[in-house]
Amino acid sequence: MSLSDSFIQSILEKVNSPDVIGVGIVGSYARGQESKYSDVDVDIYVNKMPENEYEQFTAHYWNGKLVSFSHTVLEEERAALTDPKRAIWAVPGLRGMKILLDKDGSLEAPQQAAYAFEWSPLQSAADKFAGEEVVFCAEEIHKILNGLARGHESTVLYSVWGLVKNLLEAVAVQRGIMIVSENRYFDLIQDSVGRESKWVSAFRKAWGLDPNASQYQSRGAAALTLYRLSAAMFDEYIPDKHRDVVNNTLRLIKEAGNA
């Protein structure tokens, strides 16, 4: 962590108050991977969030560096280790956090819990989350099909954005991919599924990363393929009570010529 003692002390002087339990630095500075453009991510642990929501997350230039201050309720951080959607972020964050202030030792307990964390108890909930995301994304597919039929670019692109974002999260959660850095989020998911897989190919086209699929029509078509492949990937986790939603959505994709 390449920050001077005086800089760290200035941060503590700025954020410390009776409501603060502890303070830690996370992100690139905690990992020793900072660059000249990196911000300093400061987590402020409290028992109660500030009433003003704009104070819950703030950013300031501090001695020539962009410093991001994020308030977190300590009990919610502990709870994040039992929620697969949050654990993929919380576990690596806690493991890599450099504790600057720990008034009563409260921060050490969740950090040690993160070091001892095992994914297997959360797998069932992670599977359930992935299956439900496939159901949830059926709405985006209907919007994409509608936008393509009407030739409406904005409808297609906005819905592709929502679909891809949610399906990426479904993969990350179901596979228990630990997100050590948000900068590697897309890399980690593509590596896990397989760079040469049809799923990754469809993702890249839908997300606009393939120069041969730069138009909204081709991106929309790729998103339909991505949904179909994701439904197959998570088929066993789709809730029976909602399977008709997925099946009918897949039927519409096929009828539209995107089987």
N, C-alpha and C positions, 0 to 999 in steps of 0.2 A: 504494500500500500504506500504509494509515493506521495504522501501528504505530510507536511511539516507538523511538528507538535504544536506550533503556534496556530496553524490553520485549524487543526482539530479542536484546540482549546477555544478558538473563536466560535466554532460551530456549537460547541457545548454551551458556551455562554449565551448564545443566541436562543437556543431551544430549551434549555433547562428551566423547569418550573416545578412547583409542588405536584402538579398533575402528571409529570413525566416519571415513568418507572425506569426506563433505560433508553439508550441510543446506540444504534449500530450503523455501520457503513456496509452496503451491499453493492452488487454490480461490478463493473470493470475495475474500480479502484480497490475493492476488496480482493479481487482475483489477481491483482497486479498486472492487468492487461489494458490499462488505460492508455489513451492517446491524447493528443493536444485538443481533440474535439470532445472528449468524454465528459459527461456531467458526473457530479459526485452525488450518489444516491444515499440519502440519509433516512433511515427508518427510525421513527420516534414512537416508542411504545408507551401507551397510556392505559388507564383503566376506563376512561370514557372519552369518546371522540369529541373534538371541538364542536360546539353548536353551529358555528358558521361553517357551512360545507366548503367554502372557498379557503378556509384555513386548514382543511383536512389534507389537502395536497397543495403545496406552493413551491415556487421556484424563484431563486434570486441569484444575481451575480454577486459572488462573495470572493473578494481578493483575486479577481480576474478569472474565477471559475464559475460555471453554472452549477448551482447546488439545488437538488430537488429534495424537498422535505415531504415525507409521507407519514401520516399518523396511522398507527395500527393499535387496535385494542388487543392486549396480550392474550386474553382468553380466546379471541377469534383466531389468533395465530396458532394456538394450540389445537383448536378445532379443525383448522385447515389440514392437519396431518391425518384426519379421519375422513376427508372428503376427496375422492380421487381427482375431481376437476381442479381443486385448489392445491392438492398435494404435489402435483407435478411441477408447480412453481414454488410452493412453500418449502419443500424439503431441500432442494438445492440452495435456495436463498438462505435458509437458516444454517445450513452446513457451511456455507461460504461467508457468512456474516462476520465482520470484525467488530466485536463489542467495544464501544467507546465508554459507555457508562452503564452500570448495572447496580442500582442503588441498594437492592436487597437480595441480589442473586436470582431474581425472577427470570432473567433472560437465559441463564445457563440451562435451566430445565428444558425448555422447548428446543434449544439447540442440541442438547444431548439426545432428546427424543428423535430429532431429525437424523442424527448420526446412527441411531439404532433402528431407524424406520425400515420396515419391510413392506413390500407392495402386495403380497399375496392376500392379506385380509381385505384389501379394497378391490380385488379383481372382480368380484360379483357385481359390486356397485358400478364399476367402470364399464363392464359389459352392458349393464342396464342403461347406462347413460348413452352409450354408442347406439344401441337399438332405438332409443327414444329420439335421438338426434335425426336418424333416418326418417322417422315419422314426421318430426317437426319440419324437416326440410322439404316435405312434399308440397307445402305452400309455395316455397320459392320456385319449385319446378313448374307449378301451374302458372306462376307469374312470368317465368321465362318463356313458356310455351305461348302465353298470351302476347307477350312482347314481340316474339318472333313472328307470330301470325299477323300482328298489326304493323310490323315494321317499325317498332318503337324502341329506339336505342336505349334511352334512359331506363325504361322498365327492365330490359334484359340485363344491363350492366349492374344496376343496383341489386337485382335479385341474384345474379352470379356472385357478386361480392358477399352477400349474406350466406349463400349456399356453400361456397368454398370455405369461408371462415368457420362455419359450423362443422363441416365435414372434416376439416383439418383438426379441429379440436376433438372430434369424436375419435379420430385415429390416435392422437396424442394421448388421450385419456385411457382409451381401451387398452393400449399397449404399454401404458405406464411409462411414457417417455419423460425422463427428468429434464426439464428445461433449465439448464445451467445458466444460459444467457438467452434473452429474447432475440438477440442478433442471430442465433443459430436455430431458431424455431423452425423455419422452413427446411433447412438442411437436415435437421434431425428427423423430421417426419418423412422426407423423401428417402433418406438413407434407410429408415426402418422398413418402409414398404418395398423399396427397391427402385433404384434410379431407372432401370430399364423396364419397369412394370407398366402395364396399360393404365393403371391408376395414376401413377405419377405423370405419364404422358398427358392424360386427360386433365389433370390438375394444372399442369404448366400451360396448356392451351387455354383453359378456362380463365386462368389468372393473367393471361396476356404475356406470358414469358416465351411463347413460341412465335417467332416472326412470321410463320406461315398461318398463324391463327390470330391476326391482329384486329380483324373486324368484329363488330359486336355479334354478327350472325354466327361466325365460327366459334367465338367464345361461348355463346349461348349453347350451341350444339355440343361443345366439349363439356359444358356443365351438366347437360343431360346425360352424357356418357359417364361422367364422374359419379352422378347420383346412382345410376344403374350399377356401376361397379361397387360402390359403397354399400348399396343394398345387398348385393351378393356377399360382400366381405363380412357384413354384420347380420346376415340372415337369421342365424340361430338366436340372436339377441332381440329381434323385433318382437314387441309384445303381441300376443295372439289377438288381443282385443282391438289392435290397430293395424293388423296385417292387411285388412282390406284396403286401408288407405294407401299403403305402399304398393300393393298389387295393382290397384286401379291407376296409381300414378305411373307405374312402369308400363301399364297398358297404353296410356296416353303417349308416353315417350315412343313406344313402338309404332303406334298409329301415325305419329308425326314423322316417321321415317328415321328415327334415331335409335334403332335396336342395336 
